[in-house]
Amino acid sequence: MVQGSCLGPLLFLIYINDVTQIFKSNATPKLYADDLKLYATLTCNNDEIAFRQNLEMLSNWSKTWQLPISINKYQHLTIGRSKTTTAEIAFSLENTVLPAPTLINDLGILIDSGLTFSAHIDKITSKAYQRSY
């Protein structure tokens, strides 16, 4: 398929359409273009184990369909007021531990683990000050 064609994006979506159906019910997948986000509420160790199994299923799916995963683009963020910090929960994909930053840029919005959006507001005001000069 020629890059930039009209059929390319449609055929790609058909190709990856089943990826959202491979996960267990405790995880919610979201697709945006060629990005996949996987959400889950983790309240106990069994939830963490199930989430790790979902990551394993994603890895198996990518091997089956010969669609490699860009591991360097994956990371995880723990959101909430849990006593367990993000660094204490480690997830891996294809034997690579996923980084656990406290701040993630998601579609141009900076999201932190407390959902305060203060870093995002600081970024916007900083850009506004720069442009005003």
C-alpha positions as a Markdown table, in Angstrom:
| # | Residue | x | y | z |
|---|---|---|---|---|
| 1 | Met | 0.0 | 0.0 | 0.0 |
| 2 | Val | 1.3 | 3.4 | -1.0 |
| 3 | Gln | 1.9 | 5.7 | 2.0 |
| 4 | Gly | -0.4 | 8.7 | 2.0 |
| 5 | Ser | -3.1 | 6.9 | 0.1 |
| 6 | Cys | -6.8 | 7.2 | 1.0 |
| 7 | Leu | -7.2 | 3.4 | 1.6 |
| 8 | Gly | -4.1 | 3.1 | 3.8 |
| 9 | Pro | -5.7 | 4.4 | 7.1 |
| 10 | Leu | -8.9 | 2.4 | 6.5 |
| 11 | Leu | -7.0 | -0.9 | 5.8 |
| 12 | Phe | -4.8 | -0.3 | 8.9 |
| 13 | Leu | -7.9 | 0.2 | 11.1 |
| 14 | Ile | -9.4 | -3.0 | 9.7 |
| 15 | Tyr | -6.1 | -4.8 | 10.3 |
| 16 | Ile | -5.9 | -3.7 | 14.0 |
| 17 | Asn | -9.6 | -3.7 | 14.7 |
| 18 | Asp | -9.6 | -6.9 | 16.8 |
| 19 | Val | -6.9 | -5.7 | 19.3 |
| 20 | Thr | -9.6 | -4.2 | 21.5 |
| 21 | Gln | -11.3 | -7.6 | 21.9 |
| 22 | Ile | -8.3 | -9.5 | 23.3 |
| 23 | Phe | -8.3 | -7.9 | 26.8 |
| 24 | Lys | -10.1 | -9.2 | 29.9 |
| 25 | Ser | -13.0 | -7.3 | 31.2 |
| 26 | Asn | -11.1 | -5.5 | 33.9 |
| 27 | Ala | -9.2 | -3.4 | 31.3 |
| 28 | Thr | -10.6 | -0.8 | 29.0 |
| 29 | Pro | -8.7 | -0.3 | 25.7 |
| 30 | Lys | -8.9 | 2.9 | 23.7 |
| 31 | Leu | -7.5 | 3.4 | 20.2 |
| 32 | Tyr | -6.6 | 6.7 | 18.7 |
| 33 | Ala | -5.1 | 6.5 | 15.2 |
| 34 | Asp | -2.1 | 4.1 | 15.8 |
| 35 | Asp | -2.0 | 4.6 | 19.6 |
| 36 | Leu | -3.4 | 2.2 | 22.2 |
| 37 | Lys | -4.2 | 3.1 | 25.8 |
| 38 | Leu | -5.2 | 0.5 | 28.3 |
| 39 | Tyr | -7.0 | 1.6 | 31.5 |
| 40 | Ala | -7.8 | -0.5 | 34.6 |
| 41 | Thr | -8.7 | 0.1 | 38.2 |
| 42 | Leu | -6.2 | -1.8 | 40.4 |
| 43 | Thr | -7.5 | -2.3 | 43.9 |
| 44 | Cys | -5.7 | -5.6 | 44.8 |
| 45 | Asn | -2.9 | -7.9 | 43.7 |
| 46 | Asn | -5.3 | -9.9 | 41.5 |
| 47 | Asp | -6.1 | -6.7 | 39.5 |
| 48 | Glu | -2.3 | -6.2 | 39.0 |
| 49 | Ile | -1.9 | -9.8 | 37.8 |
| 50 | Ala | -4.8 | -9.5 | 35.4 |
| 51 | Phe | -3.4 | -6.3 | 34.0 |
| 52 | Arg | 0.0 | -8.0 | 33.5 |
| 53 | Gln | -1.9 | -10.8 | 31.7 |
| 54 | Asn | -3.5 | -8.1 | 29.4 |
| 55 | Leu | 0.0 | -6.8 | 28.6 |
| 56 | Glu | 1.1 | -10.3 | 27.8 |
| 57 | Met | -2.0 | -10.8 | 25.5 |
| 58 | Leu | -1.1 | -7.5 | 23.7 |
| 59 | Ser | 2.5 | -8.8 | 23.2 |
| 60 | Asn | 1.1 | -12.1 | 21.8 |
| 61 | Trp | -1.3 | -10.3 | 19.5 |
| 62 | Ser | 1.5 | -8.2 | 18.1 |
| 63 | Lys | 3.6 | -11.3 | 17.4 |
| 64 | Thr | 0.7 | -13.1 | 15.8 |
| 65 | Trp | -0.1 | -10.2 | 13.4 |
| 66 | Gln | 3.6 | -9.3 | 12.9 |
| 67 | Leu | 3.0 | -5.8 | 14.1 |
| 68 | Pro | 5.9 | -4.8 | 16.3 |
| 69 | Ile | 5.3 | -2.7 | 19.4 |
| 70 | Ser | 7.4 | 0.4 | 19.9 |
| 71 | Ile | 8.3 | -0.4 | 23.5 |
| 72 | Asn | 10.2 | 2.9 | 23.9 |
| 73 | Lys | 6.9 | 4.7 | 23.6 |
| 74 | Tyr | 5.1 | 2.8 | 26.3 |
| 75 | Gln | 4.8 | 4.0 | 29.9 |
| 76 | His | 2.4 | 3.7 | 32.7 |
| 77 | Leu | 0.9 | 6.2 | 35.1 |
| 78 | Thr | -0.8 | 5.5 | 38.4 |
| 79 | Ile | -3.6 | 8.0 | 39.1 |
| 80 | Gly | -5.1 | 8.5 | 42.5 |
| 81 | Arg | -4.2 | 9.0 | 46.2 |
| 82 | Ser | -3.1 | 5.4 | 46.8 |
| 83 | Lys | -0.4 | 4.8 | 49.4 |
| 84 | Thr | 1.4 | 2.8 | 46.7 |
| 85 | Thr | 3.5 | 5.1 | 44.5 |
| 86 | Thr | 3.8 | 4.7 | 40.8 |
| 87 | Ala | 7.4 | 3.5 | 41.2 |
| 88 | Glu | 6.4 | 0.6 | 43.4 |
| 89 | Ile | 4.1 | -0.9 | 40.8 |
| 90 | Ala | 6.2 | -2.3 | 37.9 |
| 91 | Phe | 4.8 | -3.4 | 34.6 |
| 92 | Ser | 6.7 | -4.9 | 31.7 |
| 93 | Leu | 6.0 | -5.6 | 28.1 |
| 94 | Glu | 8.1 | -8.0 | 26.1 |
| 95 | Asn | 10.6 | -8.3 | 29.0 |
| 96 | Thr | 11.1 | -4.6 | 29.1 |
| 97 | Val | 10.1 | -2.7 | 32.3 |
| 98 | Leu | 7.8 | 0.2 | 31.4 |
| 99 | Pro | 8.9 | 3.6 | 32.7 |
| 100 | Ala | 6.6 | 5.1 | 35.4 |
| 101 | Pro | 6.8 | 8.9 | 35.2 |
| 102 | Thr | 4.7 | 11.1 | 37.4 |
| 103 | Leu | 3.8 | 13.3 | 34.4 |
| 104 | Ile | 2.7 | 12.1 | 31.0 |
| 105 | Asn | 2.0 | 14.1 | 27.8 |
| 106 | Asp | -1.2 | 12.6 | 26.3 |
| 107 | Leu | -2.3 | 14.2 | 23.0 |
| 108 | Gly | -0.8 | 17.5 | 24.0 |
| 109 | Ile | -2.2 | 17.6 | 27.6 |
| 110 | Leu | 0.2 | 17.1 | 30.5 |
| 111 | Ile | -1.4 | 14.7 | 33.1 |
| 112 | Asp | 0.1 | 14.0 | 36.5 |
| 113 | Ser | -0.7 | 11.3 | 38.9 |
| 114 | Gly | -3.0 | 13.5 | 41.0 |
| 115 | Leu | -4.9 | 14.9 | 38.0 |
| 116 | Thr | -4.1 | 18.5 | 39.1 |
| 117 | Phe | -3.2 | 19.8 | 35.6 |
| 118 | Ser | -0.9 | 22.4 | 37.2 |
| 119 | Ala | 2.0 | 21.4 | 35.0 |
| 120 | His | -0.2 | 21.7 | 31.9 |
| 121 | Ile | -1.4 | 25.2 | 33.0 |
| 122 | Asp | 2.2 | 26.2 | 33.7 |
| 123 | Lys | 3.2 | 25.1 | 30.2 |
| 124 | Ile | 0.4 | 27.0 | 28.6 |
| 125 | Thr | 1.1 | 30.2 | 30.6 |
| 126 | Ser | 4.8 | 29.9 | 29.9 |
| 127 | Lys | 4.1 | 29.7 | 26.1 |
| 128 | Ala | 1.8 | 32.7 | 26.4 |
| 129 | Tyr | 4.5 | 34.8 | 28.1 |
| 130 | Gln | 7.0 | 33.8 | 25.5 |
| 131 | Arg | 4.7 | 34.8 | 22.6 |
| 132 | Ser | 3.8 | 38.1 | 24.2 |
| 133 | Tyr | 7.4 | 39.2 | 24.1 |
